[in-house]
Amino acid sequence: MRERGLAVKVGAASVAYSADSTVQGDVRPGQTYLYVDLLPRAAGKGNAQAYVQGLLGFTPQTTVVAGDSGNDVPMFTAGAVRGILVGNAKEELVAAKRCHHTRARRGYAAGVLEGLERLCVVDTEEEEKLA
């Protein structure tokens, strides 16, 4: 269990981390790669979101976040923010889904656009009429 050994070493250094053993990209058959995010405990997307919200005067209710993996969970769990889980979202983010979040069928940027339409933030049909 490489992840457990990593947790002991990283925890001793007072650093938050997440590990993901999902294989991505061009890899050799039979090999598993461990992707690791290392961040200072006070850092992360949730804290960055709170900072930007405060800076711009946005409330959680006027904020929309989008994500696809575990390092996005802090954004989705910060108050009552509306959220978009794109179609390629990993299970750790799907587990954080709440009633004010939507799950897109499409992945990546297309999923973000789909989510913005579902949350009535944008209306692409109306924009196409205006073009």
Secondary structure, 3 states (H helix, E strand, C coil): CHHHHHHHHHHHCCEEEEEECCCCCCCCCCCCCCEEEEEECCCCHHHHHHHHHHHHCCCHHHCEEEECCHHHHHHHCCCCCEEEECCCCCHHHHCCCCCCEEECCCCHHHHHHHHHHHCCCCCHHHHHHHC
